[in-house]
Amino acid sequence: MLSDEGSCHDASVCYLAGVNGGSRITWYGREGKRLGSVGEPGIYPNMTMSPDGQRAALQSGSGIAADIWVVKLTSGVQSRLTFGTYLATDPTWSADGRHVAYSVFDSGKASIRRKPVGGGSEETLVKSNERIFPQDWLLDGSLICLNQGGRYIARLSLGEKKLQALHEGSSHFTWLVNIRSGYRFGSTSALSGINRLGLRQNPVCDSH
């Protein structure tokens, strides 16, 4: 649980701090003061917070097997979301906080799946020939996905069971998502020893 010194409402930064070879959710205030920790220490390679800031979805474990857990940030109570023998990574919250999507790698086969928080059946959203990871769940219900190595960005519209390429190439790139105005990223490539920056925009949801 959070210490008496603060709560998830008045803390400004939450991240996975290293603890005895693992990590633990830790809150820091605006002045850099440690406010407290949440949940149990463990191996958590990925963490995302719910839209309301009350919960966090964690990837627990790594290697050939990992599961997704949900932690209530006000109490520290952890509940297991996935129960497969596969590798589940990169949890991503829906805009309404009711579902979590995640990447699955199972016996050499890759997919993106989702599951309701609080109980329900797991649903496969799309299957892929290569590992691909959900990054953001937009207001229109679509997912922005990134492949391993960061060279391919795609949009997944729920129900279509296929990925729509937004960017593909040999260049590494950094990217940002603005869920109200669209999707933007910059790509860098080497040309005669000089890095050149490209910028492109692909609308992925209506402005509100």
Secondary structure, 3 states (H helix, E strand, C coil): CCCCCCCCCCCCEEEEEEECCEEEEEEECCCCCEEEEEEEEECCCEEEECCCCCEEEEEECCCCCEEEEEEECCCCCEEECCCCCCEEEEEEECCCCCEEEEEEEECCEEEEEEEECCCCCCEEEEEECCCEEEEEECCCCCEEEEECCCCEEEEECCCCCCEEEEEECCCEEEEEEECCCEEEEEEEEEECCEEEEEEEEECCCCCC
